[in-house]
Amino acid sequence: MWALIKGWVGTPSLKSVSMLVLIVMVSIATYLGWRWLDDVLTTVETQTTAINNLNKTIGSKDQQISTLDTARLAAEKKAEFYAARTEILNQESQMNAKHAQEYQQKSNVLQQKLRELQDNNVCANAPVSDDVIRVQRESIDAFNAKYSR
């Protein structure tokens, strides 16, 4: 039986063994090449997706920067407006304080003159009726209501 099998198969020649080894090596190299190429393509696809996502993020960040620049410019304009308004109000306040001081000085002078006139007048020390006091109070209350803030 062994002789029958030897007849069918025969002894392999060096050429056929070399050819078989070469075919196996080419097959292995082809398989490894395809695996490497698949890994490269997967890496390229992953990196492309990542780059696209980053580009979208950059685009949204650019829009946010633009929005923030617009808001900053608006805030700067408001700050300039309020600074100018504050300056105007400070000047008005200084003028009002100056006027108040002038009015206080005039009031002091008039009060002094009134005291001097009352000292020389006999009627100044006379009692005043309740109706006169009531009319004076009503007049003062009306004045204060009109000119108070």
matplotlib code that plots the C-alpha trace (Angstrom):
import matplotlib.pyplot as plt

x = [0.0, 2.8, 4.2, 0.8, 0.7, 4.4, 3.4, 0.6, 2.4, 5.9, 8.8, 8.5, 11.2, 13.1, 11.4, 7.9, 8.8, 10.3, 7.3, 5.0, 7.0, 7.0, 3.2, 2.8, 5.1, 3.3, -0.1, 1.1, 2.7, -0.6, -2.6, -0.3, -0.4, -4.2, -4.3, -1.8, -3.8, -7.0, -5.4, -4.1, -7.5, -9.2, -6.7, -7.2, -11.0, -10.7, -8.4, -10.6, -13.6, -11.6, -10.4, -14.0, -15.2, -12.4, -13.3, -16.9, -15.7, -13.4, -16.3, -18.5, -15.7, -15.1, -18.8, -18.7, -15.6, -17.5, -20.5, -18.3, -16.5, -19.9, -20.9, -17.6, -17.9, -21.5, -20.3, -17.4, -19.9, -22.1, -19.2, -18.2, -21.8, -22.0, -18.6, -19.7, -23.0, -21.2, -19.0, -22.0, -23.8, -20.6, -20.4, -24.1, -23.6, -20.7, -22.8, -25.7, -23.4, -22.0, -25.6, -26.6, -23.6, -24.5, -28.2, -27.1, -24.9, -27.8, -30.1, -27.7, -27.4, -31.2, -31.7, -29.2, -31.0, -34.3, -32.9, -31.6, -35.0, -36.9, -34.7, -35.6, -39.3, -41.8, -44.3, -41.7, -42.1, -45.9, -47.8, -49.1, -52.7, -53.3, -54.8, -51.7, -49.5, -51.9, -51.7, -47.9, -47.6, -49.9, -47.8, -44.6, -46.1, -47.2, -43.8, -42.0, -44.4, -43.7, -39.9, -38.9, -37.8]
y = [0.0, 2.3, 1.8, 2.7, 6.1, 6.8, 6.3, 8.7, 11.4, 10.7, 12.5, 16.2, 17.9, 20.9, 23.0, 22.1, 22.6, 26.0, 26.9, 25.8, 27.8, 30.8, 30.6, 30.3, 33.3, 35.4, 34.4, 35.4, 38.7, 39.4, 38.8, 40.9, 43.7, 43.7, 43.9, 46.8, 48.6, 48.1, 49.5, 52.5, 53.1, 52.9, 55.3, 57.7, 57.5, 58.1, 61.1, 62.5, 62.3, 64.0, 66.7, 67.4, 67.5, 70.0, 72.1, 72.3, 73.2, 75.9, 77.3, 77.5, 79.0, 81.6, 82.5, 82.7, 85.0, 87.2, 87.3, 88.1, 90.9, 92.4, 92.2, 93.7, 96.6, 97.3, 97.2, 99.6, 102.0, 101.7, 102.3, 105.4, 106.7, 106.1, 107.7, 110.8, 110.8, 110.5, 113.4, 115.5, 114.6, 115.3, 118.8, 119.4, 118.2, 120.6, 123.5, 122.5, 122.4, 125.9, 127.2, 125.7, 127.4, 130.7, 130.4, 129.5, 132.6, 134.7, 133.1, 133.8, 137.5, 137.8, 136.2, 138.5, 141.5, 140.2, 139.9, 143.4, 144.7, 142.8, 144.1, 147.7, 146.9, 146.9, 144.8, 142.0, 141.0, 141.2, 137.9, 136.6, 135.2, 131.5, 132.3, 134.0, 131.1, 128.7, 130.7, 130.8, 127.0, 126.4, 128.7, 126.9, 123.5, 124.5, 125.9, 122.7, 120.4, 122.4, 122.6, 119.5, 116.4]
z = [0.0, 0.8, -2.6, -4.1, -2.2, -3.3, -6.8, -6.7, -4.7, -5.5, -3.9, -4.2, -6.1, -4.8, -7.4, -6.3, -2.6, -3.4, -5.4, -2.5, 0.0, -2.3, -2.7, 1.1, 1.7, -1.0, 0.6, 4.1, 2.7, 0.9, 4.0, 6.2, 3.5, 3.4, 7.2, 7.2, 4.5, 6.4, 9.5, 7.6, 6.0, 9.4, 10.9, 7.9, 8.4, 12.1, 11.6, 8.9, 11.2, 14.0, 11.7, 10.5, 14.1, 15.0, 12.0, 13.1, 16.7, 15.3, 13.3, 16.3, 18.4, 15.6, 15.8, 19.6, 19.3, 16.8, 19.2, 22.1, 20.1, 19.3, 22.9, 24.0, 21.6, 22.9, 26.5, 25.7, 24.1, 27.1, 29.4, 27.4, 27.5, 31.3, 31.8, 29.9, 31.7, 35.1, 34.2, 33.3, 36.5, 38.5, 37.0, 37.7, 41.2, 41.7, 40.3, 42.5, 45.5, 44.5, 44.1, 47.5, 49.1, 47.5, 48.6, 52.1, 52.3, 51.0, 53.5, 56.3, 55.3, 55.0, 58.4, 59.9, 58.4, 59.7, 63.2, 63.0, 61.8, 64.4, 67.2, 66.2, 65.7, 68.6, 66.7, 66.2, 69.9, 69.9, 70.0, 66.7, 66.4, 65.7, 62.3, 61.1, 62.2, 60.4, 57.2, 57.5, 58.0, 55.1, 52.9, 54.0, 53.5, 50.0, 49.2, 50.5, 48.5, 45.3, 45.6, 47.5, 45.6]

ax = plt.figure().add_subplot(projection="3d")
ax.plot(x, y, z, "-o")
ax.set_aspect("equal")
plt.show()
